Amino acid sequence: MDAFARAEAEMRAVVFRSDLSVREIPAPGGLAPNALALAGDVRPEQEGVDSAFGTGRFILLHDPAEPPPWNGSQRIVCFAQAPLEPEIGTDPLLADVAWSWLVDALDSRSAAYHSASGTATKTLSKGFGSLAAEGDGAQIELRASWSPEGPLGPHVEAWAELVCMLAGLPPGSEDIAVFGSRRVTRG
């Protein structure tokens, strides 16, 4: 079995907590000769629709030519976002906390990696006119990439933990009630 086939098998073998719905989606083309992508939604009301609590994407890229920025043949690209209470969205350390949750999730799973990069973006919004009734909103979004070392399963598990943490579900909170949606429909 070649390296990418092994990585695919590892990713597909991960078991997720019951309140995170994960499915395989088409991988973006043109980024690498081989790719596999997953989408995850926290407690979705409907399969295949972004969750009101939080959502994320995990993409494994594989290029045997080992592009120099990757420093290896594999690269993980992940995305996670969740709506927030407006008061939390104004916290000046929010972006730093979001990045630290990713690093902590990787470390807690012993998911070895190098060449990490990314952005954490917080968005505050206020509705006007016909959107005024929606009130104020906030959102956190993390986009990151890194080159994995060793098994891929721990990296997928860390991403799943990050998506849940951004949605307000820390480790060990599986199946605990969540009151109301914090989702803001405008961008």
C-alpha positions as CSV (number, residue, x, y, z in Angstrom):
1,M,0.0,0.0,0.0
2,D,1.4,3.4,-1.0
3,A,1.7,6.3,1.4
4,F,-1.4,8.1,0.3
5,A,-3.5,5.0,0.4
6,R,-2.3,4.4,4.0
7,A,-3.2,8.0,4.9
8,E,-6.7,7.6,3.4
9,A,-7.3,4.4,5.4
10,E,-6.1,6.1,8.6
11,M,-8.4,9.1,8.1
12,R,-11.4,7.0,7.3
13,A,-10.8,4.8,10.4
14,V,-11.2,7.7,12.9
15,V,-14.3,7.5,15.1
16,F,-15.8,10.9,16.0
17,R,-17.8,12.0,19.0
18,S,-21.5,11.6,18.4
19,D,-22.3,15.3,18.3
20,L,-19.9,15.9,15.4
21,S,-21.2,14.8,12.0
22,V,-18.2,14.1,9.6
23,R,-18.5,13.2,6.0
24,E,-16.1,12.9,3.1
25,I,-16.4,15.8,0.5
26,P,-14.8,16.4,-2.9
27,A,-11.2,17.6,-2.4
28,P,-10.2,20.8,-4.1
29,G,-8.4,20.1,-7.3
30,G,-5.0,21.4,-8.5
31,L,-3.3,21.7,-5.1
32,A,-1.6,18.3,-5.1
33,P,-1.7,15.1,-7.1
34,N,-3.6,13.4,-4.3
35,A,-6.1,14.8,-1.8
36,L,-8.8,13.7,0.6
37,A,-11.2,16.1,2.3
38,L,-13.6,15.9,5.2
39,A,-16.4,18.2,6.4
40,G,-17.5,18.3,10.0
41,D,-20.6,20.0,11.6
42,V,-21.4,20.3,15.3
43,R,-24.9,19.0,16.0
44,P,-26.2,19.7,12.6
45,E,-30.0,20.1,12.2
46,Q,-29.7,18.7,8.7
47,E,-26.9,16.6,7.1
48,G,-24.9,18.4,4.5
49,V,-25.8,21.9,5.8
50,D,-23.4,24.0,7.8
51,S,-24.3,23.7,11.5
52,A,-25.6,26.6,13.5
53,F,-23.0,25.8,16.2
54,G,-19.8,25.3,14.2
55,T,-18.4,23.8,11.1
56,G,-15.0,22.8,9.7
57,R,-13.0,21.3,6.8
58,F,-10.0,19.0,6.9
59,I,-7.9,18.4,3.7
60,L,-5.0,16.1,3.3
61,L,-2.8,17.0,0.4
62,H,-0.2,14.5,-0.8
63,D,2.6,15.3,-3.3
64,P,5.5,12.8,-3.7
65,A,7.6,15.7,-5.2
66,E,7.7,17.2,-1.6
67,P,7.1,20.9,-2.4
68,P,9.7,23.0,-0.5
69,P,7.2,25.0,1.7
70,W,5.8,21.7,3.0
71,N,9.1,20.1,3.9
72,G,7.6,16.7,3.2
73,S,5.1,14.9,0.9
74,Q,2.0,15.7,3.0
75,R,0.3,18.9,4.0
76,I,-2.9,19.3,6.1
77,V,-5.1,22.3,5.5
78,C,-7.9,22.9,8.0
79,F,-10.7,25.4,8.5
80,A,-12.9,25.8,11.5
81,Q,-15.5,28.4,12.3
82,A,-18.2,29.1,14.9
83,P,-20.6,31.9,15.8
84,L,-19.9,33.7,19.1
85,E,-21.7,35.9,21.5
86,P,-20.8,39.5,20.6
87,E,-19.2,40.1,24.0
88,I,-16.8,37.2,23.4
89,G,-16.0,38.5,19.9
90,T,-14.6,41.7,21.3
91,D,-12.0,39.9,23.4
92,P,-8.6,41.1,22.2
93,L,-7.0,37.6,22.9
94,L,-9.7,35.6,21.0
95,A,-7.5,34.9,17.9
96,D,-4.6,33.9,20.1
97,V,-6.9,31.5,22.1
98,A,-8.2,29.9,18.9
99,W,-4.7,29.2,17.6
100,S,-3.7,27.9,21.0
101,W,-6.6,25.5,21.0
102,L,-5.4,24.0,17.7
103,V,-1.8,23.6,19.1
104,D,-3.2,22.1,22.3
105,A,-5.4,19.7,20.4
106,L,-2.5,18.5,18.3
107,D,-0.2,18.2,21.3
108,S,-2.9,16.3,23.4
109,R,-3.1,13.7,20.6
110,S,0.7,13.5,20.2
111,A,0.2,14.6,16.6
112,A,3.7,15.5,15.5
113,Y,3.9,18.3,12.9
114,H,6.1,21.0,11.5
115,S,6.0,24.0,9.2
116,A,2.7,25.3,10.7
117,S,1.0,28.5,9.5
118,G,-2.4,30.0,9.7
119,T,-4.7,32.8,10.5
120,A,-7.4,33.3,13.2
121,T,-10.0,35.9,12.2
122,K,-12.7,37.3,14.4
123,T,-15.6,39.1,12.8
124,L,-18.1,41.4,14.5
125,S,-21.3,42.4,12.7
126,K,-24.3,44.6,13.2
127,G,-27.5,44.5,11.1
128,F,-29.1,47.5,9.6
129,G,-32.3,48.0,7.7
130,S,-34.1,44.7,7.1
131,L,-31.3,42.9,9.0
132,A,-31.5,45.1,12.1
133,A,-33.8,42.6,13.8
134,E,-31.0,40.0,13.7
135,G,-29.0,42.1,16.1
136,D,-25.3,42.0,16.7
137,G,-23.2,39.0,15.9
138,A,-19.7,37.7,16.1
139,Q,-17.7,34.8,14.6
140,I,-14.3,33.1,14.9
141,E,-12.6,31.5,12.0
142,L,-9.4,29.6,12.0
143,R,-7.5,28.6,8.8
144,A,-4.3,26.6,9.4
145,S,-1.9,24.3,7.6
146,W,0.9,22.1,8.7
147,S,3.0,19.2,7.6
148,P,2.2,16.0,9.6
149,E,4.7,13.5,10.9
150,G,3.6,10.0,11.8
151,P,0.1,8.6,11.7
152,L,-2.7,10.8,10.3
153,G,-5.5,9.7,12.8
154,P,-4.3,12.0,15.6
155,H,-4.3,15.0,13.3
156,V,-7.9,14.3,12.2
157,E,-8.9,13.9,15.9
158,A,-7.2,17.2,16.8
159,W,-9.1,19.0,14.1
160,A,-12.4,17.5,15.3
161,E,-11.6,18.6,18.8
162,L,-10.9,22.1,17.6
163,V,-14.2,22.4,15.7
164,C,-16.1,21.3,18.8
165,M,-14.1,23.6,21.1
166,L,-14.8,26.7,18.8
167,A,-18.5,25.7,19.0
168,G,-18.4,25.7,22.8
169,L,-18.1,22.0,23.3
170,P,-14.9,21.2,25.2
171,P,-13.5,17.7,25.5
172,G,-15.8,15.5,27.7
173,S,-18.9,17.5,26.9
174,E,-20.4,15.0,24.4
175,D,-24.2,15.0,24.5
176,I,-24.5,17.9,26.9
177,A,-27.4,20.2,26.0
178,V,-26.6,23.4,24.1
179,F,-29.2,26.2,24.5
180,G,-30.0,28.2,21.4
181,S,-28.0,28.9,18.3
182,R,-25.4,31.7,18.2
183,R,-25.3,31.6,14.4
184,V,-25.4,34.9,12.6
185,T,-26.6,34.5,9.0
186,R,-24.9,37.5,7.6
187,G,-21.2,37.6,6.8
